[in-house]
Amino acid sequence: MSSCSIPTLNDDSLLRLFEQLKSTRRRADTRTAICLSCTCSRLRDLSMPVLFGQCRQFLGESQEPFSKDSSVVPCTLWPHIRSR
């Protein structure tokens, strides 16, 4: 029986792993997917469409203009968002 480490998996298998973790809707599994995405740039790049594919931004009814510190979705994530 041979063993396999996560970095040796092909991109399709890794995408499936992220999709499975994200689809369970369990907080622990989502947290695992996020932690896994932080391990290296390859996994981060592969996970972005899965983790940020569906994104919601709730804006308050504040009369003040947005500040740099506001919680608006960063422009770097917009290419990965498929559904709003």
mmCIF file of the N, C-alpha and C atoms, coordinates in Angstrom:
data_MODEL
# 
_entry.id   MODEL 
# 
loop_
_atom_site.group_PDB 
_atom_site.id 
_atom_site.type_symbol 
_atom_site.label_atom_id 
_atom_site.label_alt_id 
_atom_site.label_comp_id 
_atom_site.label_asym_id 
_atom_site.label_entity_id 
_atom_site.label_seq_id 
_atom_site.pdbx_PDB_ins_code 
_atom_site.Cartn_x 
_atom_site.Cartn_y 
_atom_site.Cartn_z 
_atom_site.occupancy 
_atom_site.B_iso_or_equiv 
_atom_site.pdbx_formal_charge 
_atom_site.auth_seq_id 
_atom_site.auth_comp_id 
_atom_site.auth_asym_id 
_atom_site.auth_atom_id 
_atom_site.pdbx_PDB_model_num 
ATOM 1   N N  . MET A 1 1  ? 0.846   -1.168 0.000   1.00 0.00 ? 1  MET A N  1 
ATOM 2   C CA . MET A 1 1  ? 0.000   0.000  0.000   1.00 0.00 ? 1  MET A CA 1 
ATOM 3   C C  . MET A 1 1  ? 0.896   1.237  0.000   1.00 0.00 ? 1  MET A C  1 
ATOM 4   N N  . SER A 1 2  ? 0.674   2.115  -0.948  1.00 0.00 ? 2  SER A N  1 
ATOM 5   C CA . SER A 1 2  ? 1.483   3.322  -1.021  1.00 0.00 ? 2  SER A CA 1 
ATOM 6   C C  . SER A 1 2  ? 0.734   4.485  -0.382  1.00 0.00 ? 2  SER A C  1 
ATOM 7   N N  . SER A 1 3  ? 1.497   5.418  0.120   1.00 0.00 ? 3  SER A N  1 
ATOM 8   C CA . SER A 1 3  ? 0.874   6.602  0.709   1.00 0.00 ? 3  SER A CA 1 
ATOM 9   C C  . SER A 1 3  ? 1.037   7.779  -0.248  1.00 0.00 ? 3  SER A C  1 
ATOM 10  N N  . CYS A 1 4  ? 0.194   8.765  -0.081  1.00 0.00 ? 4  CYS A N  1 
ATOM 11  C CA . CYS A 1 4  ? 0.202   9.928  -0.957  1.00 0.00 ? 4  CYS A CA 1 
ATOM 12  C C  . CYS A 1 4  ? 0.054   11.175 -0.091  1.00 0.00 ? 4  CYS A C  1 
ATOM 13  N N  . SER A 1 5  ? 0.877   12.160 -0.349  1.00 0.00 ? 5  SER A N  1 
ATOM 14  C CA . SER A 1 5  ? 0.742   13.397 0.406   1.00 0.00 ? 5  SER A CA 1 
ATOM 15  C C  . SER A 1 5  ? -0.046  14.416 -0.415  1.00 0.00 ? 5  SER A C  1 
ATOM 16  N N  . ILE A 1 6  ? -0.625  15.372 0.238   1.00 0.00 ? 6  ILE A N  1 
ATOM 17  C CA . ILE A 1 6  ? -1.473  16.353 -0.431  1.00 0.00 ? 6  ILE A CA 1 
ATOM 18  C C  . ILE A 1 6  ? -0.747  17.077 -1.562  1.00 0.00 ? 6  ILE A C  1 
ATOM 19  N N  . PRO A 1 7  ? 0.494   17.535 -1.373  1.00 0.00 ? 7  PRO A N  1 
ATOM 20  C CA . PRO A 1 7  ? 1.157   18.246 -2.476  1.00 0.00 ? 7  PRO A CA 1 
ATOM 21  C C  . PRO A 1 7  ? 1.371   17.413 -3.741  1.00 0.00 ? 7  PRO A C  1 
ATOM 22  N N  . THR A 1 8  ? 1.326   16.104 -3.631  1.00 0.00 ? 8  THR A N  1 
ATOM 23  C CA . THR A 1 8  ? 1.540   15.268 -4.814  1.00 0.00 ? 8  THR A CA 1 
ATOM 24  C C  . THR A 1 8  ? 0.251   15.007 -5.597  1.00 0.00 ? 8  THR A C  1 
ATOM 25  N N  . LEU A 1 9  ? -0.889  15.409 -5.049  1.00 0.00 ? 9  LEU A N  1 
ATOM 26  C CA . LEU A 1 9  ? -2.155  15.232 -5.761  1.00 0.00 ? 9  LEU A CA 1 
ATOM 27  C C  . LEU A 1 9  ? -2.224  16.165 -6.962  1.00 0.00 ? 9  LEU A C  1 
ATOM 28  N N  . ASN A 1 10 ? -2.916  15.732 -8.005  1.00 0.00 ? 10 ASN A N  1 
ATOM 29  C CA . ASN A 1 10 ? -3.067  16.611 -9.170  1.00 0.00 ? 10 ASN A CA 1 
ATOM 30  C C  . ASN A 1 10 ? -4.110  17.690 -8.874  1.00 0.00 ? 10 ASN A C  1 
ATOM 31  N N  . ASP A 1 11 ? -4.175  18.694 -9.738  1.00 0.00 ? 11 ASP A N  1 
ATOM 32  C CA . ASP A 1 11 ? -5.054  19.833 -9.503  1.00 0.00 ? 11 ASP A CA 1 
ATOM 33  C C  . ASP A 1 11 ? -6.523  19.434 -9.416  1.00 0.00 ? 11 ASP A C  1 
ATOM 34  N N  . ASP A 1 12 ? -6.962  18.502 -10.239 1.00 0.00 ? 12 ASP A N  1 
ATOM 35  C CA . ASP A 1 12 ? -8.364  18.068 -10.202 1.00 0.00 ? 12 ASP A CA 1 
ATOM 36  C C  . ASP A 1 12 ? -8.724  17.447 -8.856  1.00 0.00 ? 12 ASP A C  1 
ATOM 37  N N  . SER A 1 13 ? -7.827  16.637 -8.339  1.00 0.00 ? 13 SER A N  1 
ATOM 38  C CA . SER A 1 13 ? -8.074  16.008 -7.035  1.00 0.00 ? 13 SER A CA 1 
ATOM 39  C C  . SER A 1 13 ? -8.104  17.037 -5.919  1.00 0.00 ? 13 SER A C  1 
ATOM 40  N N  . LEU A 1 14 ? -7.206  18.003 -5.987  1.00 0.00 ? 14 LEU A N  1 
ATOM 41  C CA . LEU A 1 14 ? -7.182  19.053 -4.970  1.00 0.00 ? 14 LEU A CA 1 
ATOM 42  C C  . LEU A 1 14 ? -8.433  19.921 -5.027  1.00 0.00 ? 14 LEU A C  1 
ATOM 43  N N  . LEU A 1 15 ? -8.878  20.241 -6.236  1.00 0.00 ? 15 LEU A N  1 
ATOM 44  C CA . LEU A 1 15 ? -10.122 21.009 -6.373  1.00 0.00 ? 15 LEU A CA 1 
ATOM 45  C C  . LEU A 1 15 ? -11.294 20.249 -5.779  1.00 0.00 ? 15 LEU A C  1 
ATOM 46  N N  . ARG A 1 16 ? -11.343 18.970 -6.044  1.00 0.00 ? 16 ARG A N  1 
ATOM 47  C CA . ARG A 1 16 ? -12.420 18.120 -5.500  1.00 0.00 ? 16 ARG A CA 1 
ATOM 48  C C  . ARG A 1 16 ? -12.376 18.106 -3.975  1.00 0.00 ? 16 ARG A C  1 
ATOM 49  N N  . LEU A 1 17 ? -11.168 18.050 -3.419  1.00 0.00 ? 17 LEU A N  1 
ATOM 50  C CA . LEU A 1 17 ? -11.004 18.076 -1.969  1.00 0.00 ? 17 LEU A CA 1 
ATOM 51  C C  . LEU A 1 17 ? -11.540 19.390 -1.390  1.00 0.00 ? 17 LEU A C  1 
ATOM 52  N N  . PHE A 1 18 ? -11.171 20.520 -1.992  1.00 0.00 ? 18 PHE A N  1 
ATOM 53  C CA . PHE A 1 18 ? -11.677 21.812 -1.523  1.00 0.00 ? 18 PHE A CA 1 
ATOM 54  C C  . PHE A 1 18 ? -13.194 21.903 -1.670  1.00 0.00 ? 18 PHE A C  1 
ATOM 55  N N  . GLU A 1 19 ? -13.713 21.434 -2.794  1.00 0.00 ? 19 GLU A N  1 
ATOM 56  C CA . GLU A 1 19 ? -15.164 21.467 -2.998  1.00 0.00 ? 19 GLU A CA 1 
ATOM 57  C C  . GLU A 1 19 ? -15.887 20.622 -1.964  1.00 0.00 ? 19 GLU A C  1 
ATOM 58  N N  . GLN A 1 20 ? -15.331 19.468 -1.645  1.00 0.00 ? 20 GLN A N  1 
ATOM 59  C CA . GLN A 1 20 ? -15.945 18.588 -0.647  1.00 0.00 ? 20 GLN A CA 1 
ATOM 60  C C  . GLN A 1 20 ? -15.935 19.246 0.733   1.00 0.00 ? 20 GLN A C  1 
ATOM 61  N N  . LEU A 1 21 ? -14.806 19.826 1.102   1.00 0.00 ? 21 LEU A N  1 
ATOM 62  C CA . LEU A 1 21 ? -14.722 20.494 2.399   1.00 0.00 ? 21 LEU A CA 1 
ATOM 63  C C  . LEU A 1 21 ? -15.688 21.672 2.474   1.00 0.00 ? 21 LEU A C  1 
ATOM 64  N N  . LYS A 1 22 ? -15.780 22.426 1.416   1.00 0.00 ? 22 LYS A N  1 
ATOM 65  C CA . LYS A 1 22 ? -16.652 23.605 1.395   1.00 0.00 ? 22 LYS A CA 1 
ATOM 66  C C  . LYS A 1 22 ? -18.133 23.217 1.359   1.00 0.00 ? 22 LYS A C  1 
ATOM 67  N N  . SER A 1 23 ? -18.471 22.129 0.682   1.00 0.00 ? 23 SER A N  1 
ATOM 68  C CA . SER A 1 23 ? -19.878 21.758 0.498   1.00 0.00 ? 23 SER A CA 1 
ATOM 69  C C  . SER A 1 23 ? -20.542 21.221 1.760   1.00 0.00 ? 23 SER A C  1 
ATOM 70  N N  . THR A 1 24 ? -19.780 20.775 2.717   1.00 0.00 ? 24 THR A N  1 
ATOM 71  C CA . THR A 1 24 ? -20.387 20.198 3.918   1.00 0.00 ? 24 THR A CA 1 
ATOM 72  C C  . THR A 1 24 ? -21.060 21.242 4.785   1.00 0.00 ? 24 THR A C  1 
ATOM 73  N N  . ARG A 1 25 ? -20.688 22.507 4.624   1.00 0.00 ? 25 ARG A N  1 
ATOM 74  C CA . ARG A 1 25 ? -21.272 23.619 5.377   1.00 0.00 ? 25 ARG A CA 1 
ATOM 75  C C  . ARG A 1 25 ? -21.009 23.519 6.876   1.00 0.00 ? 25 ARG A C  1 
ATOM 76  N N  . ARG A 1 26 ? -20.134 22.604 7.248   1.00 0.00 ? 26 ARG A N  1 
ATOM 77  C CA . ARG A 1 26 ? -19.740 22.529 8.652   1.00 0.00 ? 26 ARG A CA 1 
ATOM 78  C C  . ARG A 1 26 ? -18.608 23.511 8.882   1.00 0.00 ? 26 ARG A C  1 
ATOM 79  N N  . ARG A 1 27 ? -18.698 24.259 9.935   1.00 0.00 ? 27 ARG A N  1 
ATOM 80  C CA . ARG A 1 27 ? -17.696 25.284 10.231  1.00 0.00 ? 27 ARG A CA 1 
ATOM 81  C C  . ARG A 1 27 ? -16.283 24.692 10.308  1.00 0.00 ? 27 ARG A C  1 
ATOM 82  N N  . ALA A 1 28 ? -16.135 23.522 10.912  1.00 0.00 ? 28 ALA A N  1 
ATOM 83  C CA . ALA A 1 28 ? -14.811 22.903 11.049  1.00 0.00 ? 28 ALA A CA 1 
ATOM 84  C C  . ALA A 1 28 ? -14.233 22.544 9.685   1.00 0.00 ? 28 ALA A C  1 
ATOM 85  N N  . ASP A 1 29 ? -15.073 22.047 8.774   1.00 0.00 ? 29 ASP A N  1 
ATOM 86  C CA . ASP A 1 29 ? -14.587 21.685 7.437   1.00 0.00 ? 29 ASP A CA 1 
ATOM 87  C C  . ASP A 1 29 ? -14.217 22.920 6.626   1.00 0.00 ? 29 ASP A C  1 
ATOM 88  N N  . THR A 1 30 ? -15.011 23.977 6.753   1.00 0.00 ? 30 THR A N  1 
ATOM 89  C CA . THR A 1 30 ? -14.684 25.219 6.055   1.00 0.00 ? 30 THR A CA 1 
ATOM 90  C C  . THR A 1 30 ? -13.378 25.783 6.594   1.00 0.00 ? 30 THR A C  1 
ATOM 91  N N  . ARG A 1 31 ? -13.206 25.729 7.891   1.00 0.00 ? 31 ARG A N  1 
ATOM 92  C CA . ARG A 1 31 ? -11.961 26.202 8.510   1.00 0.00 ? 31 ARG A CA 1 
ATOM 93  C C  . ARG A 1 31 ? -10.775 25.366 8.024   1.00 0.00 ? 31 ARG A C  1 
ATOM 94  N N  . THR A 1 32 ? -10.967 24.068 7.879   1.00 0.00 ? 32 THR A N  1 
ATOM 95  C CA . THR A 1 32 ? -9.913  23.196 7.366   1.00 0.00 ? 32 THR A CA 1 
ATOM 96  C C  . THR A 1 32 ? -9.531  23.602 5.944   1.00 0.00 ? 32 THR A C  1 
ATOM 97  N N  . ALA A 1 33 ? -10.519 23.891 5.113   1.00 0.00 ? 33 ALA A N  1 
ATOM 98  C CA . ALA A 1 33 ? -10.255 24.319 3.738   1.00 0.00 ? 33 ALA A CA 1 
ATOM 99  C C  . ALA A 1 33 ? -9.471  25.624 3.722   1.00 0.00 ? 33 ALA A C  1 
ATOM 100 N N  . ILE A 1 34 ? -9.841  26.537 4.590   1.00 0.00 ? 34 ILE A N  1 
ATOM 101 C CA . ILE A 1 34 ? -9.132  27.815 4.664   1.00 0.00 ? 34 ILE A CA 1 
ATOM 102 C C  . ILE A 1 34 ? -7.695  27.607 5.133   1.00 0.00 ? 34 ILE A C  1 
ATOM 103 N N  . CYS A 1 35 ? -7.501  26.813 6.159   1.00 0.00 ? 35 CYS A N  1 
ATOM 104 C CA . CYS A 1 35 ? -6.145  26.540 6.652   1.00 0.00 ? 35 CYS A CA 1 
ATOM 105 C C  . CYS A 1 35 ? -5.301  25.844 5.587   1.00 0.00 ? 35 CYS A C  1 
ATOM 106 N N  . LEU A 1 36 ? -5.892  24.897 4.889   1.00 0.00 ? 36 LEU A N  1 
ATOM 107 C CA . LEU A 1 36 ? -5.190  24.198 3.824   1.00 0.00 ? 36 LEU A CA 1 
ATOM 108 C C  . LEU A 1 36 ? -4.796  25.159 2.711   1.00 0.00 ? 36 LEU A C  1 
ATOM 109 N N  . SER A 1 37 ? -5.665  26.117 2.412   1.00 0.00 ? 37 SER A N  1 
ATOM 110 C CA . SER A 1 37 ? -5.369  27.082 1.348   1.00 0.00 ? 37 SER A CA 1 
ATOM 111 C C  . SER A 1 37 ? -4.213  28.003 1.720   1.00 0.00 ? 37 SER A C  1 
ATOM 112 N N  . CYS A 1 38 ? -3.906  28.105 2.984   1.00 0.00 ? 38 CYS A N  1 
ATOM 113 C CA . CYS A 1 38 ? -2.822  28.986 3.452   1.00 0.00 ? 38 CYS A CA 1 
ATOM 114 C C  . CYS A 1 38 ? -1.460  28.305 3.486   1.00 0.00 ? 38 CYS A C  1 
ATOM 115 N N  . THR A 1 39 ? -1.403  27.052 3.095   1.00 0.00 ? 39 THR A N  1 
ATOM 116 C CA . THR A 1 39 ? -0.140  26.324 3.223   1.00 0.00 ? 39 THR A CA 1 
ATOM 117 C C  . THR A 1 39 ? 0.877   26.645 2.133   1.00 0.00 ? 39 THR A C  1 
ATOM 118 N N  . CYS A 1 40 ? 0.416   26.927 0.932   1.00 0.00 ? 40 CYS A N  1 
ATOM 119 C CA . CYS A 1 40 ? 1.347   27.274 -0.145  1.00 0.00 ? 40 CYS A CA 1 
ATOM 120 C C  . CYS A 1 40 ? 0.593   28.001 -1.259  1.00 0.00 ? 40 CYS A C  1 
ATOM 121 N N  . SER A 1 41 ? 1.329   28.636 -2.129  1.00 0.00 ? 41 SER A N  1 
ATOM 122 C CA . SER A 1 41 ? 0.678   29.442 -3.170  1.00 0.00 ? 41 SER A CA 1 
ATOM 123 C C  . SER A 1 41 ? -0.119  28.577 -4.149  1.00 0.00 ? 41 SER A C  1 
ATOM 124 N N  . ARG A 1 42 ? 0.348   27.366 -4.426  1.00 0.00 ? 42 ARG A N  1 
ATOM 125 C CA . ARG A 1 42 ? -0.392  26.478 -5.340  1.00 0.00 ? 42 ARG A CA 1 
ATOM 126 C C  . ARG A 1 42 ? -1.773  26.170 -4.790  1.00 0.00 ? 42 ARG A C  1 
ATOM 127 N N  . LEU A 1 43 ? -1.847  25.797 -3.526  1.00 0.00 ? 43 LEU A N  1 
ATOM 128 C CA . LEU A 1 43 ? -3.144  25.481 -2.918  1.00 0.00 ? 43 LEU A CA 1 
ATOM 129 C C  . LEU A 1 43 ? -4.001  26.732 -2.761  1.00 0.00 ? 43 LEU A C  1 
ATOM 130 N N  . ARG A 1 44 ? -3.376  27.855 -2.472  1.00 0.00 ? 44 ARG A N  1 
ATOM 131 C CA . ARG A 1 44 ? -4.138  29.110 -2.375  1.00 0.00 ? 44 ARG A CA 1 
ATOM 132 C C  . ARG A 1 44 ? -4.772  29.453 -3.723  1.00 0.00 ? 44 ARG A C  1 
ATOM 133 N N  . ASP A 1 45 ? -3.996  29.365 -4.792  1.00 0.00 ? 45 ASP A N  1 
ATOM 134 C CA . ASP A 1 45 ? -4.520  29.673 -6.124  1.00 0.00 ? 45 ASP A CA 1 
ATOM 135 C C  . ASP A 1 45 ? -5.642  28.721 -6.531  1.00 0.00 ? 45 ASP A C  1 
ATOM 136 N N  . LEU A 1 46 ? -5.487  27.442 -6.224  1.00 0.00 ? 46 LEU A N  1 
ATOM 137 C CA . LEU A 1 46 ? -6.521  26.462 -6.565  1.00 0.00 ? 46 LEU A CA 1 
ATOM 138 C C  . LEU A 1 46 ? -7.792  26.656 -5.748  1.00 0.00 ? 46 LEU A C  1 
ATOM 139 N N  . SER A 1 47 ? -7.656  27.077 -4.511  1.00 0.00 ? 47 SER A N  1 
ATOM 140 C CA . SER A 1 47 ? -8.810  27.164 -3.624  1.00 0.00 ? 47 SER A CA 1 
ATOM 141 C C  . SER A 1 47 ? -9.640  28.438 -3.797  1.00 0.00 ? 47 SER A C  1 
ATOM 142 N N  . MET A 1 48 ? -9.060  29.473 -4.358  1.00 0.00 ? 48 MET A N  1 
ATOM 143 C CA . MET A 1 48 ? -9.754  30.769 -4.446  1.00 0.00 ? 48 MET A CA 1 
ATOM 144 C C  . MET A 1 48 ? -11.137 30.671 -5.101  1.00 0.00 ? 48 MET A C  1 
ATOM 145 N N  . PRO A 1 49 ? -11.288 30.041 -6.269  1.00 0.00 ? 49 PRO A N  1 
ATOM 146 C CA . PRO A 1 49 ? -12.628 29.959 -6.864  1.00 0.00 ? 49 PRO A CA 1 
ATOM 147 C C  . PRO A 1 49 ? -13.621 29.165 -6.015  1.00 0.00 ? 49 PRO A C  1 
ATOM 148 N N  . VAL A 1 50 ? -13.135 28.194 -5.268  1.00 0.00 ? 50 VAL A N  1 
ATOM 149 C CA . VAL A 1 50 ? -14.026 27.393 -4.423  1.00 0.00 ? 50 VAL A CA 1 
ATOM 150 C C  . VAL A 1 50 ? -14.418 28.182 -3.174  1.00 0.00 ? 50 VAL A C  1 
ATOM 151 N N  . LEU A 1 51 ? -13.443 28.782 -2.514  1.00 0.00 ? 51 LEU A N  1 
ATOM 152 C CA . LEU A 1 51 ? -13.718 29.494 -1.270  1.00 0.00 ? 51 LEU A CA 1 
ATOM 153 C C  . LEU A 1 51 ? -14.471 30.796 -1.489  1.00 0.00 ? 51 LEU A C  1 
ATOM 154 N N  . PHE A 1 52 ? -14.223 31.449 -2.620  1.00 0.00 ? 52 PHE A N  1 
ATOM 155 C CA . PHE A 1 52 ? -14.846 32.747 -2.860  1.00 0.00 ? 52 PHE A CA 1 
ATOM 156 C C  . PHE A 1 52 ? -15.786 32.738 -4.054  1.00 0.00 ? 52 PHE A C  1 
ATOM 157 N N  . GLY A 1 53 ? -16.166 31.566 -4.541  1.00 0.00 ? 53 GLY A N  1 
ATOM 158 C CA . GLY A 1 53 ? -17.052 31.465 -5.692  1.00 0.00 ? 53 GLY A CA 1 
ATOM 159 C C  . GLY A 1 53 ? -18.419 32.064 -5.451  1.00 0.00 ? 53 GLY A C  1 
ATOM 160 N N  . GLN A 1 54 ? -18.901 31.944 -4.233  1.00 0.00 ? 54 GLN A N  1 
ATOM 161 C CA . GLN A 1 54 ? -20.168 32.562 -3.851  1.00 0.00 ? 54 GLN A CA 1 
ATOM 162 C C  . GLN A 1 54 ? -19.861 33.517 -2.717  1.00 0.00 ? 54 GLN A C  1 
ATOM 163 N N  . CYS A 1 55 ? -20.100 34.771 -2.964  1.00 0.00 ? 55 CYS A N  1 
ATOM 164 C CA . CYS A 1 55 ? -19.716 35.793 -2.000  1.00 0.00 ? 55 CYS A CA 1 
ATOM 165 C C  . CYS A 1 55 ? -20.846 36.790 -1.840  1.00 0.00 ? 55 CYS A C  1 
ATOM 166 N N  . ARG A 1 56 ? -21.124 37.181 -0.620  1.00 0.00 ? 56 ARG A N  1 
ATOM 167 C CA . ARG A 1 56 ? -22.155 38.192 -0.347  1.00 0.00 ? 56 ARG A CA 1 
ATOM 168 C C  . ARG A 1 56 ? -21.510 39.341 0.396   1.00 0.00 ? 56 ARG A C  1 
ATOM 169 N N  . GLN A 1 57 ? -21.899 40.513 0.015   1.00 0.00 ? 57 GLN A N  1 
ATOM 170 C CA . GLN A 1 57 ? -21.422 41.713 0.687   1.00 0.00 ? 57 GLN A CA 1 
ATOM 171 C C  . GLN A 1 57 ? -22.633 42.482 1.200   1.00 0.00 ? 57 GLN A C  1 
ATOM 172 N N  . PHE A 1 58 ? -22.756 42.588 2.491   1.00 0.00 ? 58 PHE A N  1 
ATOM 173 C CA . PHE A 1 58 ? -23.857 43.335 3.089   1.00 0.00 ? 58 PHE A CA 1 
ATOM 174 C C  . PHE A 1 58 ? -23.350 44.724 3.447   1.00 0.00 ? 58 PHE A C  1 
ATOM 175 N N  . LEU A 1 59 ? -23.986 45.700 2.896   1.00 0.00 ? 59 LEU A N  1 
ATOM 176 C CA . LEU A 1 59 ? -23.598 47.080 3.151   1.00 0.00 ? 59 LEU A CA 1 
ATOM 177 C C  . LEU A 1 59 ? -24.635 47.739 4.040   1.00 0.00 ? 59 LEU A C  1 
ATOM 178 N N  . GLY A 1 60 ? -24.171 48.469 5.023   1.00 0.00 ? 60 GLY A N  1 
ATOM 179 C CA . GLY A 1 60 ? -25.073 49.182 5.913   1.00 0.00 ? 60 GLY A CA 1 
ATOM 180 C C  . GLY A 1 60 ? -25.651 50.406 5.226   1.00 0.00 ? 60 GLY A C  1 
ATOM 181 N N  . GLU A 1 61 ? -26.540 51.062 5.910   1.00 0.00 ? 61 GLU A N  1 
ATOM 182 C CA . GLU A 1 61 ? -27.173 52.249 5.361   1.00 0.00 ? 61 GLU A CA 1 
ATOM 183 C C  . GLU A 1 61 ? -26.499 53.514 5.869   1.00 0.00 ? 61 GLU A C  1 
ATOM 184 N N  . SER A 1 62 ? -25.211 53.445 6.082   1.00 0.00 ? 62 SER A N  1 
ATOM 185 C CA . SER A 1 62 ? -24.450 54.578 6.588   1.00 0.00 ? 62 SER A CA 1 
ATOM 186 C C  . SER A 1 62 ? -24.414 55.700 5.556   1.00 0.00 ? 62 SER A C  1 
ATOM 187 N N  . GLN A 1 63 ? -24.471 56.905 6.032   1.00 0.00 ? 63 GLN A N  1 
ATOM 188 C CA . GLN A 1 63 ? -24.403 58.072 5.165   1.00 0.00 ? 63 GLN A CA 1 
ATOM 189 C C  . GLN A 1 63 ? -22.954 58.437 4.843   1.00 0.00 ? 63 GLN A C  1 
ATOM 190 N N  . GLU A 1 64 ? -22.013 57.829 5.557   1.00 0.00 ? 64 GLU A N  1 
ATOM 191 C CA . GLU A 1 64 ? -20.606 58.141 5.352   1.00 0.00 ? 64 GLU A CA 1 
ATOM 192 C C  . GLU A 1 64 ? -20.051 57.349 4.174   1.00 0.00 ? 64 GLU A C  1 
ATOM 193 N N  . PRO A 1 65 ? -19.126 57.950 3.417   1.00 0.00 ? 65 PRO A N  1 
ATOM 194 C CA . PRO A 1 65 ? -18.493 57.198 2.324   1.00 0.00 ? 65 PRO A CA 1 
ATOM 195 C C  . PRO A 1 65 ? -17.623 56.083 2.890   1.00 0.00 ? 65 PRO A C  1 
ATOM 196 N N  . PHE A 1 66 ? -17.347 55.097 2.053   1.00 0.00 ? 66 PHE A N  1 
ATOM 197 C CA . PHE A 1 66 ? -16.517 53.975 2.492   1.00 0.00 ? 66 PHE A CA 1 
ATOM 198 C C  . PHE A 1 66 ? -15.114 54.449 2.826   1.00 0.00 ? 66 PHE A C  1 
ATOM 199 N N  . SER A 1 67 ? -14.583 53.905 3.874   1.00 0.00 ? 67 SER A N  1 
ATOM 200 C CA . SER A 1 67 ? -13.192 54.181 4.221   1.00 0.00 ? 67 SER A CA 1 
ATOM 201 C C  . SER A 1 67 ? -12.332 53.032 3.724   1.00 0.00 ? 67 SER A C  1 
ATOM 202 N N  . LYS A 1 68 ? -11.044 53.224 3.761   1.00 0.00 ? 68 LYS A N  1 
ATOM 203 C CA . LYS A 1 68 ? -10.132 52.157 3.345   1.00 0.00 ? 68 LYS A CA 1 
ATOM 204 C C  . LYS A 1 68 ? -10.291 50.917 4.212   1.00 0.00 ? 68 LYS A C  1 
ATOM 205 N N  . ASP A 1 69 ? -10.712 51.108 5.442   1.00 0.00 ? 69 ASP A N  1 
ATOM 206 C CA . ASP A 1 69 ? -10.836 49.999 6.386   1.00 0.00 ? 69 ASP A CA 1 
ATOM 207 C C  . ASP A 1 69 ? -12.207 49.331 6.350   1.00 0.00 ? 69 ASP A C  1 
ATOM 208 N N  . SER A 1 70 ? -13.072 49.730 5.445   1.00 0.00 ? 70 SER A N  1 
ATOM 209 C CA . SER A 1 70 ? -14.409 49.135 5.403   1.00 0.00 ? 70 SER A CA 1 
ATOM 210 C C  . SER A 1 70 ? -14.329 47.679 4.947   1.00 0.00 ? 70 SER A C  1 
ATOM 211 N N  . SER A 1 71 ? -15.422 46.957 5.117   1.00 0.00 ? 71 SER A N  1 
ATOM 212 C CA . SER A 1 71 ? -15.419 45.523 4.837   1.00 0.00 ? 71 SER A CA 1 
ATOM 213 C C  . SER A 1 71 ? -15.918 45.190 3.432   1.00 0.00 ? 71 SER A C  1 
ATOM 214 N N  . VAL A 1 72 ? -15.635 46.029 2.476   1.00 0.00 ? 72 VAL A N  1 
ATOM 215 C CA . VAL A 1 72 ? -16.017 45.767 1.096   1.00 0.00 ? 72 VAL A CA 1 
ATOM 216 C C  . VAL A 1 72 ? -15.115 44.667 0.541   1.00 0.00 ? 72 VAL A C  1 
ATOM 217 N N  . VAL A 1 73 ? -15.670 43.824 -0.309  1.00 0.00 ? 73 VAL A N  1 
ATOM 218 C CA . VAL A 1 73 ? -14.883 42.737 -0.909  1.00 0.00 ? 73 VAL A CA 1 
ATOM 219 C C  . VAL A 1 73 ? -13.705 43.348 -1.674  1.00 0.00 ? 73 VAL A C  1 
ATOM 220 N N  . PRO A 1 74 ? -12.488 42.914 -1.393  1.00 0.00 ? 74 PRO A N  1 
ATOM 221 C CA . PRO A 1 74 ? -11.322 43.463 -2.089  1.00 0.00 ? 74 PRO A CA 1 
ATOM 222 C C  . PRO A 1 74 ? -11.368 43.163 -3.585  1.00 0.00 ? 74 PRO A C  1 
ATOM 223 N N  . CYS A 1 75 ? -10.849 44.074 -4.374  1.00 0.00 ? 75 CYS A N  1 
ATOM 224 C CA . CYS A 1 75 ? -10.875 43.899 -5.828  1.00 0.00 ? 75 CYS A CA 1 
ATOM 225 C C  . CYS A 1 75 ? -10.088 42.666 -6.270  1.00 0.00 ? 75 CYS A C  1 
ATOM 226 N N  . THR A 1 76 ? -9.153  42.198 -5.473  1.00 0.00 ? 76 THR A N  1 
ATOM 227 C CA . THR A 1 76 ? -8.374  41.006 -5.840  1.00 0.00 ? 76 THR A CA 1 
ATOM 228 C C  . THR A 1 76 ? -9.213  39.733 -5.820  1.00 0.00 ? 76 THR A C  1 
ATOM 229 N N  . LEU A 1 77 ? -10.358 39.761 -5.118  1.00 0.00 ? 77 LEU A N  1 
ATOM 230 C CA . LEU A 1 77 ? -11.217 38.574 -5.047  1.00 0.00 ? 77 LEU A CA 1 
ATOM 231 C C  . LEU A 1 77 ? -12.276 38.540 -6.135  1.00 0.00 ? 77 LEU A C  1 
ATOM 232 N N  . TRP A 1 78 ? -12.586 39.670 -6.761  1.00 0.00 ? 78 TRP A N  1 
ATOM 233 C CA . TRP A 1 78 ? -13.660 39.712 -7.749  1.00 0.00 ? 78 TRP A CA 1 
ATOM 234 C C  . TRP A 1 78 ? -13.486 38.721 -8.896  1.00 0.00 ? 78 TRP A C  1 
ATOM 235 N N  . PRO A 1 79 ? -12.290 38.459 -9.400  1.00 0.00 ? 79 PRO A N  1 
ATOM 236 C CA . PRO A 1 79 ? -12.169 37.473 -10.489 1.00 0.00 ? 79 PRO A CA 1 
ATOM 237 C C  . PRO A 1 79 ? -12.612 36.057 -10.088 1.00 0.00 ? 79 PRO A C  1 
ATOM 238 N N  . HIS A 1 80 ? -12.636 35.771 -8.784  1.00 0.00 ? 80 HIS A N  1 
ATOM 239 C CA . HIS A 1 80 ? -12.979 34.424 -8.320  1.00 0.00 ? 80 HIS A CA 1 
ATOM 240 C C  . HIS A 1 80 ? -14.461 34.271 -7.976  1.00 0.00 ? 80 HIS A C  1 
ATOM 241 N N  . ILE A 1 81 ? -15.197 35.371 -7.922  1.00 0.00 ? 81 ILE A N  1 
ATOM 242 C CA . ILE A 1 81 ? -16.608 35.321 -7.539  1.00 0.00 ? 81 ILE A CA 1 
ATOM 243 C C  . ILE A 1 81 ? -17.452 34.970 -8.750  1.00 0.00 ? 81 ILE A C  1 
ATOM 244 N N  . ARG A 1 82 ? -18.215 33.868 -8.644  1.00 0.00 ? 82 ARG A N  1 
ATOM 245 C CA . ARG A 1 82 ? -19.068 33.406 -9.728  1.00 0.00 ? 82 ARG A CA 1 
ATOM 246 C C  . ARG A 1 82 ? -20.525 33.745 -9.490  1.00 0.00 ? 82 ARG A C  1 
ATOM 247 N N  . SER A 1 83 ? -20.897 33.893 -8.230  1.00 0.00 ? 83 SER A N  1 
ATOM 248 C CA . SER A 1 83 ? -22.298 34.127 -7.878  1.00 0.00 ? 83 SER A CA 1 
ATOM 249 C C  . SER A 1 83 ? -22.341 35.138 -6.740  1.00 0.00 ? 83 SER A C  1 
ATOM 250 N N  . ARG A 1 84 ? -23.287 36.084 -6.862  1.00 0.00 ? 84 ARG A N  1 
ATOM 251 C CA . ARG A 1 84 ? -23.407 37.093 -5.806  1.00 0.00 ? 84 ARG A CA 1 
ATOM 252 C C  . ARG A 1 84 ? -24.742 37.002 -5.143  1.00 0.00 ? 84 ARG A C  1 
# 
